[in-house]
Amino acid sequence: MYSDQESNSFLNFLLLFKDAVKHNSIVVAEQLDALPDFRDDNIYKTRHLCSSEIGTLLGTLLDQYSMNIERYNDIVDGDKAIMKELNKLIDDNCSHEWDTDYIDIGMDTSDRIEYCTHCNMTRL
């Protein structure tokens, strides 16, 4: 069994790790959103009109670029899987203390939420 201090240190580590993964996922997703997808571009579709050497090189470069985009997508998917497991670890290792708050969802409307004061997890 862990002491309270060890449990708090472990929970703090999990929360820090979760924040790092979340930040990485957001940064990569934003980069992905900003990247042009040349697969739908006329250059990609008409590369066969270039000389065979240039067309082949251009095709290779565009294919490599497309594979890089897929790797970015894999990173985001991997980060989502890590986040899911981290959330389970946090839930299992936090001595939840629930508090109630209200968040504004419109000018005259708010929703009631319950959250843990230690790990900020919410529940319905």
VENMOBEL-V588934 format. One record per helix or strand of 3 or more residues. SS is the DSSP state (H for helix, E for strand). FROM is the first residue (numbers start at 1). LEN is the number of residues. If there is no record, write none. Layout:
ss:SS from:FROM len:LEN
ss:SS from:FROM len:LEN
//
This chain:
ss:H from:4 len:31
ss:H from:38 len:3
ss:H from:42 len:4
ss:H from:47 len:3
ss:H from:52 len:42
ss:E from:98 len:7
ss:E from:110 len:7
//
